[in-house]
């Protein structure tokens, strides 16, 4: 049985959620685009792993799979996101990694990086978004932007994505 958890950092204002263990088990067989998982060995490392919310290391077995985070959340909650349902590429470990280790930082954050925080309501519709350039202390920027997002009572969850590639990085749900 997996010991995978979905939390990455209990010490800040909000909890970054990794891809859940049950979803990872499915993605390691067939991804959300219907393609078979094709593992490979990381050569350079630094691929952002959404299973454990850390960069890959050279020599690790990883896979690039298509993931539909809003679709997965909607199936869990009964929401119907309609056209807002999208899928995109994410890196995961090819085998169970046990999930994220406790951390006091938001994953994949470095000063100056650009992130988009997309806000969704309980029906799965986008109800806003925000561009965030991570400050010298990235946790402060994330905490402020996420607190601002959840100040709107309609916001049920926030997806954090990289601006450069649009990649899904992690999800934060209403506290």
C-alpha angles and dihedrals in degrees: 000000000000121000089201115144128191099222124091107177128019097179101073133068096267137030121240110215124214122211104286119256095243091053091047090054089056094044090053088063105032125357127222091270091057095253125134116252112255111196122204137176116263109239106184099016124210094108106143106246112209093195095065101011097238137102118271121251125225111273097026119130107241139159135211108223137170112252130187104198097176092048090051092048091047092053089053096047104031093245121146109214095178111184092005089072108107139160133209144166122291133170119235135169111268090230133031109291099183094250132261123340117229110275137173093218134072110250123258093013127142129158111273096021115133120230133178117215109203115198121211131189126222090273091056097252123136109254098176146321143211137211111224127192104199111241127220088280101043095191090062091054093047093045092052095045094046093045088051090050095050092046083079104080091211093064112099099168142358128217117208114209137176113250096214097060103007089238119164108244105175146326130240120197128204108281 
